Amino acid sequence: GQGSAPLCDGAVGRVVVTAGGCAVKKCTQTSRAECVADPYCEWVLNATTCVQKPCTEVMDELPCNKREGCHWNPSVSPAMCVQTPCAKLKDEGTCNADGGCTWDKTKDTCVEKNCNTLDRCACVEDAKCFWKVGTTGSCVLGIYGECPTLDVVLLVTGSKSMSQSFGHHPQGFYALMEVLGDWIVGLPLNGESASVGAASQAGTGKMRVAVVQFSGHPEFYSAATNTWSGPIVDSVAVSPVGVGAAGRLSGMSSELSADINWHENNYLEGGTYVARGLKRAAAVFSSSSPVDGRKRVLIIIADGKLEDTGSDKDIMVQARQTLDGLSVQTFGVVVRRFPQHTQTDVDAEAALKPIVSQPLDAHFMNLEMDEISSKTLDGLCDPNGPWGQLIVPAAAGNQQQTHQPCRNYVTKTTCAADRGCAWSDVLTVCLDSVCVTHCEEPKCTAETSTQCEWDATLEECFKKDLCTYTDSASCEADDMCKWMAGEKQCVDKPCVYPNEASCIADTTYNCEWSTVDKICSEKPCSYNTSVDCEADDSCKWDATCQDDGKAKCAIKPCLHTDENECKADVRCAWDGQGATPQCSVAVCAEYSDERCCNHGAEGCHWDVQQAPAVCAQLPCRKLTTENTCNSARECMWDAQSSTCLEKQCGEYPTRCDCEADPDCFFVAGPDRCTFQRYGTCPTLDVVVVLDGGASMARKFGRHPHGFYALVE
């Protein structure tokens, strides 16, 4: 904290003069334990001394990220400059052995691996990368495997408020530039220079990016009144001609990196005026993004309330019309300083959200600095992501027959339909098939763990389609295949899962798990019409009561002829008293859905203790004598109806009866008996808000209808 070098030097042994001033001298510990406990220090075994770790002497984010092998680590507090994981590896062998690193022979150092630089064989061997088939095959980061041909303009704030700290970042604007710079490095760029402009090649499945900074201030300043007035000036900044991409769309990493560096050195540091920036972004698309089926995306990043007024709002309206006319999807991000939302964030959101595309909520996010990449930018091409699902589907139609990143398939059925993917029953996720890891035909055909075949046209190795039978008899004879009568096609058998979680997660087919047999199979009687249903002797058309109010095909339970099989089925009861013993439907089991079960008859409930779940008698209702009923802690005998009921503490007539039950508690004053768990409740009003969205109509675990299960 000393303000001058002499004073700093006077504190001998404890402080050191740095470029930023006087700082506490680090790593003076003499014991190994104290040394390694300090995040700035490491112990040198040979010298038995404590030294400062590389990079940690850099005290600010911008110079840290500019130094080779260093990066700012905001995940610790206080944040600090540390070595990148790969920079710690000092020899080629250990470097290349690390899946995320590669040895740079030109620099003789270990650097982070970039999928864009890998050849086909190295690409298919790396789980993070994806070999994308196009006009020319290329390796991309897996999260960008489904990218359409895409032009993206980044319209970023250069407001003075961005000079504040954001989370563990000491300066917001520089942190934002580093976030964008790191993102650009991993993009599947098309390699075109900004000078190509509207002559950009179509159908590449790759990207171009432009960077525009917005800010501004009124032109005239009055020292007498300390006020600004006049038109907004200095409101748009792009790198000049000859530097990087000069604010144009570019598919070259070197040009875009130069743009980021230029913006870091030319921070506008003014107000938050976006109108002219929006107009410039529209001009970028109209002048250099050809109409050839490519997708166009504008991402606006702001941190404060937009200050545009008067004629500037008219400019915004015109720019929006231009963007809409060019089918540009406009997304917005408010980057906030703190985890909690402040009024500044709320005001910024209210001003920015009306500028984005419809639906507004789907095209907008309010995020912390370190969430921008993971929650928005990285997912632009993820069909399951919040923004990717708005960008990718329109371009996915002509890619259905090609291998796509396996991580994007969420069910075994859709996973199995891709020749390059295989479902993991252990992890319940879709993974790359072992076949696609082979980049040469001999290795492909020699694979023994699964059947692979070489595609000579694409020069890729895929799993062999095994269910290629052309008749139903041959297809059904194969345990792994199923004949689709309507389509007259043999397909992979669905619902082949090893556990209940993965079984019921498949929403493509009506899969059902059995806790008795420990197998997953298609739910019996899944016919859609009464004719098909009743043609199957094991099924019945049930129009009496269903969760969604529609008649459905249901299984005829208890057709067993064997006593042991009947007794093993929880839906059934064996009647051996008559001349002809038979298996009959147990009490309540005639109800095939939860809602009807819980309301269809007194004493029934939806029992999820086994799979598939069934409608069964409540446990207490099965007890038919007073002694057996009262001996069950959760039950109580109702003398009036001579029935065993579920315990209700409020039914006890006296305080003595109440206090004699350890599960109940007598509340003096209102003189009422309640369950122990509510004995200390104050006077309390509770409002419960339930999600009534369409998604709640899906299966939830062993419940056939989520909303009705929640209400029950």
N, C-alpha and C positions, 0 to 999 in steps of 0.2 A: 503493500500500500504506500510505500515511500514515493515521493513525487520527483526525485532527481537521482541521477547516477551517483553523486557523492554520498548522499544519504543512504542510498541502496548499498553502495560498496562498504559503508560504515558498519553494516550489520554482517560482519564477517562470518562466513560458514553457514548462514541461515537463508540468505536470499541471493538472487542472481539477476543481472540486468538482461532483459529481453527486448525484442523489437517493440513489444507492446508496453514496456515500462518495467517496473520492478515486480518480480514475482518470487514466491516462496521456492527455495531450492528443493528439488525433489530427489528421492532415492538416496538419502544419506543414512539409511538404516544400516546397522551393523550385524543384525541377526537375520538368518534366512526367513524365519517365520514372519517377522515384521515386514520384510521386503516383499514377499509374495502376497501378503495381505493388502498391499498398496496396488491399486489397479494401474498406476503409472510405472510400476517397477517390475524388474525381473532379476533373478539371482543367477549370477554366472558361476557355475560350479568350479571350473578350472581356476578362476581367479578368486573365488570365494568373496565376491563383492556384489553390492547392489547397484544396478545401473538402470537408467531410465529406458523404457521401451521405445523402439523406433516410432516416430510420428507423434508421440504424446507431447513433445515440446511445442507443437503447433497449437495455439490457443484459440483459433477462430476457424469457423466452418469453411469459408471460401478458400483461404490458402491451404487448408487441410486437403480439400478435395482436388486441388490443383497439383498437389505433390504426388509423384508417382508412387503407387503402392500404399497410399493412405486413403482413409475415408472417415467421415464424421459419423460417430456412433451415437444416435439419439436415444437408444434403448436403455442407457444408463443415466443416472442423475448424480452429479452434473454430467452432461454430455461431454465427450472428449474425442480427440483425434486418435485413431488407432490404425494399425496395419490392416490391410485387407487380408482375408484368410489365405489367399494364394501367395501373397507376398511373403508370408512367414515361411514358406517352403523354399529351401535354399539350393536344392539340387534337382536336376531334371527327372531323376527316377521317382523321388517322392512326390514331385509336382504332378507328373503324368499319372501317378497311381491314384491321385485324388480326382474323383469324378467331375468336380466342378472347376478344375484347373487345367492349364496346358502350358508347356514351356515355350516361351518366345525366344527363339534362337537369335533374332536380331538384337534384342535387348539383353539376352542372357539372364532372363529373370522369369519367375513364375507369375502368370496372369490369369484372370478369370476366363473360363472357356466361353466362346461366343458361337452359338449354333450356326450363325450365318457364314462362318468361315470353314465349316467342316465339309468334307467330301461325303459321298453317299454312304460308304461303309462306316466311317466314323460316326455319321449321323444316326444310322439305324441302331448302332450299339449304345447310343447315349439316351437314357430314359427321358431326359428333359427336352430332347430335340425331336423333330418330326421331318421326315423326307416328303416334301410336297411335290406331287406330280403336276406339271403344267406344261407350258410351251417348252420350257427347259426345267428339269428337276432341280430342286434346291433344298437346302436344309434351313429350317426355321425353328425358333423356339416353339415348343409344343402348344403353348397357349394361343399362338397365332396360326395354327394349322388350318383353321377354317376361315381365315380372312378372305373376303372378296377383294377385288381390285378397289382400292380405297384411297381417297384424298382427304387429308385431315388438316384443318387450320386451327392452331392454338392461339387464342386471343387472351393474353394474360395481363393482369393488372400490374402497373408500375407505380401505384399510389404510394404516397409518403408513409401511410400507415403500415405498409409492408416492411418498413425498416425496423419495426419492433420485433421482439422475440416471439417466436411461434413454437409453443411447446418447449422442447429442449434445443431448438434451433435459435441461435443468437440474433439472426437477421432473416426475416421472412422471405424477401425477394430473392436473395442468393440461395436460400434453401429450396425455393420453388424452381429456380433455374437448374439446380443440381438434380432435383426430382425428374424434371423434363429431360435433362441431358442423359441421365442413366436410362430412362425409358427409351429414348431414341436409339441408343446403342444396340438394344436387343430387337428392334423392329425388323420385320421382313421388308426392307426397303427395296424398290425395284431397280436401283442403281442409276436412274436417269438424273442428269444434271438439271438444275432449275431452268437452264436455257432452253430445254426441250419444250416447256410450256404445254400448249394445247395439242401438240403432236405426240403426247404420251401414249405408249402402247396399251391397248386394251387387253382384258382377259388374263392379266398376269397373276392375279390373286395376291398382289403385293401392294405396298403403300408408298405414298408421297406425303410429306409434311411441310407446313409453313408455320413460321412463328411471327406473331405481331404483338407488340406491347402497346397498351392503352393507358392513358393518364390525362394530363393536361391541367391548365390553369387559365383564368381570365387574363387578358392581354395587359391591362393597365393596373398599376398599383399606386395608391395614394398614401404617402407617408404621413400626411396630416391626419387622415382618418383611419389609417392602417387597414384599408379595404382594397379589394380587387374589383375590377369591372371590365366590361367589354367582351368581345367574342373569345371563345376558348381557343387557346393556342398550345402548341407542343403536346398535342393529344394522341399522336400516333408515332411509333418508332419502329423502324425495320432497319436491318443492316444495310449499308450503302452498296451500290453496285461495285462489284469487285471483292466484296467481303461475303463469304458464305453464299447463301441462297438469295440474299437481298430481299427478304420478305416474300419470296415466291415459293411455290410448291417444288420440293426437291425429294429425290429418292436416293440421294448420296449422303451417307453418314458424315463424311468429312465436311460437306457444306453446312449441314445442320448443326454439327458441333461448333463450327465457326460462328454460326448465328447465335448459339447459346452463349458463347464467350463474349460476343459483341454486346449482347443485352446485359450481361453481368457488368460490363464496363460502361454501359450507357443507360443506367437506371434513371427513369424520368423523375421519380420522386415528387409527383404532383398530386392533383386531386383524382377523383374516381369518375372520369368522364368517358363513357364507352361508345357514344354515338358514332364518332368518326372512325374509331377502331372497327366497329361493326360494318360500317360502309367499306372500309379497306378490305375486310375479310370477304365481303360479298364480291368485291372487285377481283380478288385473287381467284375465286371460283369461276366467275364469269369470263375471265381472260385466259385461264390456263387449265381448266378442268373440262375435258371434252365430254360431249354427250355420247357415251358409248356403253352405257349400262353400269358404269362404276358407281360406287357409293360415295357420297360426300358428307363429311362430318365436320361441324364447327364445335369446338369446346371452349367455352368462356370461363375463365377462372378469376374470381374477384374476392375481395376480403371485406369490403365495406359497402355502404349504401351508394347506389349510383346517383351522381349529382347533376345529370343532364336535365336541362329545363328549356322551355321556349322552343326556338327553331331547332335545337339539337334533338328534341323529341321527334320532330318531323323527320329528321335525318334517320333516326332509329326506325321509324315506321317504314320509310322507303327501303332501308337496308333489309328489314325483315321481309318485305314483299319480294325483293330480289332473291333473297335466300330461299324463300318458299318456292319461287318460280323455277329455281335450279334444283329443287328437291333436296336441299341441304337439311340434314338432321342436326338441329342445334341443341347442344347439351350445356348445362351450367353447373359450376361448382363454386360454392362459397367456402373458402378456406378459413377456418377459425383458429384463434390463438390458443384456446384452452379446451379441455375435454368437455366442460359444460358450455351450454349455449348462452351467450350474453345478448343484451339488447342490440348491440352492434351487429351480431350475426343474424338476429331476427330481422332487423331493418334491411340488411344486405340481401337476405333471402327474398323478402317481399318485393324488392326492387328488381332483382335479377330473374326470378322465376317467370314473370310474364314475357320475357324475351325468348325463352326456349321453346322448342317444338311441343306440340300436343301429343299425348297427354302430359301436362306440365310436371306432375309429380314423378312420372317415369323418366323424365329427361333432366332431372335435377337432383343434386346431392349437397349436403352440408357436412364437410369433413375436416378432420385435423390434417396437418401437413403430411404426416407419415401414412395417411390412409389414401392419399390421392392415387398412387400407383395401384395398390392392391384392390381397391374398391371401384375404380373407374377405368384407368388407362389400360391396365393389364387384361381387362375383360372385354375389350372392344370387339373381339372376335369369338367370344365364348357364347354359344347359343343358349346356354343355361344361365348366363350372367345378367345383371340388371340392365346394362346398356347393350351388351352383345346380342341379346335376344331381339332387340329393336333394329340391329344393323345386319346381322348374319342371315336370318331366314329368307329375305328377299333374294339373296344371291345363292342360296343353297340348292335350289331346284335342279340346276344343271350339274351338281356335284354328287347327286345321290349314289351314283354307281362307283364312285371312287373311294378309296380308303381315306378315312378321316381320323383325327386324333381320338384315340379310344377313351380318353378321360371324359369326353363329352357325352358318352352314352351312359344312361343311368339305370337301365334294366338289362338283364341277361339276354332277353329276346332281341332288343335292338343292337346289343353288343355282338351277339352271334351272327347277325345279318351282315356285319362288316367283315370282309375276308381277311383283314389284317388284325382283328381283335379277338381276344379270348376272355371269358368271364372267370374271375377268381372267386370260387365258392368260399374260400377262407376269408378273404378281405371284403367280399361282396362288392367288388368294383370291377370295371372293365379295364383290362390291361392290354398291352401289345402282345400279340401272339408271338410265340418263339419263332415262327416262320419269318416274320418281317425283320428279325435281327440278322438274317442271312442276306448278304448283298451279292453273293455269287451263286450261280446255278448249281454247281456240284455240291456245295454245302446245303443248299435248299433241298435238293432231292435226297440227300443222305441223312436228313434229320429223322431220328427214330422216336422221339418223345411224342410226336404227333405227325399227322400226314400233311405234308406241304407239297405245293406245286409251283413251278416257275412260270410266271407270266412273261412270255418273250416280247410282247408288245411294250409293256411298261418296264420290263427288266426288273421286276420285283418278285419277291417270294411271298406267297400267301398260303393260308391254310386251305386244304382241299375240301371242297363241298362234298360231304359224304351222303347226304340225302338227295340223290339225283335220280331215284327210281321214277319210272313213268307210269306204274300201275299201283293200285291201292294194296294189292296182296303183298307185293314185294316190299312196299314201304312200311306197312303195318308189321311185317315180320321182323323189321329192324327195331330194336328196343329204343334206339336214339332218334327215331323218325316218327312223323305223324302225317297221315294223309288228309289233305284239305279237300273235302268232297266238292264244295262249291267251286273252288279254283282249279280242281283236278291237278293238284300239285303236291309233291312230297317236300316237307319242310322239317327243319330240326325240331325235335320234340320239345315243347315248352315246359316250364315249371320243373326243370331238373335242378333243384337246389338242395344243398346239404343241411340247411337249418331253417328255422321258422322266420327269422328276421329277413333273410334274403328271399325267402319264398313269398311272403306277403308284400314285399316291396315291389314285386313285379306287377305293375298296373296294366301292362299290355294284355296279359292273359289273366283269367280269373283263377289264380293259384291259391291252393289251400294246403295247410300243414296239418298233419295228423300226429298228435303226441303219442298215440298208441303204436302206430307203425313206424314213426320217425321218418316219414317220407313226405315229399312235396309232390302234388299232382294237380291237374286241372280239376276244379270243383265239379263234381258230377251234376248232370242235369243243367248244364249252362246253355240250354236252348233258348232261343229268342221268341219262338212262336208256340202256340198251344198244340198245333198239329205235330211239329217235330218233337215236342215234349212228351205228348201222350203216346207217340209211336214207340217210345222207349219204356219198356215194362217196369223199369226201376224208378221212373219219374212220374210226377203228377203236376198238373197245372193249378197253381194256388192263387185264387183270385180273392181269397177271404181277407187277408191282412198282410201287408208288406210295408217296410219302412218308408218307401217313397210313394206309397199309395197305388203302385202299379202291380198288376198281376205278374207272377213270375213262375218259372219252372223250378220245382223243388224236388228233392229226393224223397222217395217213399221209404221211410225208415222201418227198420225192424222186419225185414223180409228173411231173416236168418231162420234156418231149420235146425241148426245145431244149438244145443242149450248153452254150451260154453261160449260160443260166438255171441249169442244173444246177451248173456250176462256181462260180457266184456264191452258191450256197446252201451254207453251211458244213456242213450236215448230210449233204451228198451227194458222190458221186464219180462221174465220167463214165467209163463203160467202153466204149471204142470199138474193142476188139480183135475182138469176135465179128462174126458175120454181121449181127446186129442190134444196133447201138450202143444203150446204155440208161443211164439214170440210176439208180444204186443207192445204198443207204444206206451212209454212211461208217462205218468202224469206230467203235463205241461209241454212235453216234447213235441207235440203236434204243431207248435208255433215255430216257424222257421226264421223269424227275424226278431231283433231285440225290442223294437217298440211295441210290437204286438204281444210279445212275451210278457213284458212288464205291465201291460194294461189289459191283456186278453182275459186273464182269469186270476182270481184271488190266490195268492200264495206262490206265484211263479216269478222267476227272475232269470236274467241272462247270465249264464254261468261261464266265465272265461278261465276257469281253472284248468281246462284242457282245450286242445285244438282238434278239430274245429269247435268253437264255442256252441253251446246248446241252450235251449230253454229248459229249465229244471225247477223242481220244487225248491222253495226256500228250505234251508237245513232244518229249521225248527218244525216246519209243517210235516216233516217225515216222522216226528215223534208222536206216538198216538196215546201214550199214557201220561198221567199227571206226574208220576215219579220220575220217569225218564226225561220228561220235559224240564222239570225244575232242577234236575241234576246237571242240565246243560247250562253253563253260565250265561250264554247269550240269549236264552229263551225264558219265557214265562207262561204259565198255564192260565188260560182264560176259562174260568169255571162256567160262565154263561153260555159259551158256544162249545164247551168241551173240546177246545182246540189249543194246540201249542203254537204260540205266536212269538215273534221277535220281541225281545225285551224293549219296553218303553218305560223309563223311570217315572214318567208322569202319570202312569196308570196306578201307582201305589196309592192306596186310599189314606194312609196315615204316615206321620213322621217316623214312627217306629219301623214300619214296613220299609220305608225309604232307606233309613240309616242302617238297616240290617243287610242291605245289598251293597257290597264293596264297590260296585260300578256306579252307584248313584250318590247324589249329594242333596241334602235338604237345605233350601234357601229360606232363611227366616225373613219375616217381613211380608213378602208376597205369599209365604207359606206354600212353596211348591217344590216338587221333587224333580231334579234334572240329572243328567249324566255328570259324572265327576269332572269330565274335561270342560264342562261349561260352568262349573260351580263358582268360579271367580269372575265371570263375565260382568262388566259394567252394563249400564243401559247403553244399547249400541244399535245404530242404524247402519245397515250394510247395503250397498248397491253393487250388483254383479253385472258387468257388461260382457255379453257373449258375442263371439264372432259368428255371424250368420251368413258368411260368404259361401259361394258355391263349392269351394274346396273342402268345406266341412262335411260335404255329402259323401266323401270318399271313405274307404275303410281306414280305421285307426286301430292298429293292433288286431285283436280278435273281435272288435266291434264292427259290424257291417256298415254302420252309418255314424260318422263322427259327431254330428250335431246332436242327434238323439241320445247318443251315449253320454255326451257332456251334460245334457239336461237331466238325464237320469242320475 
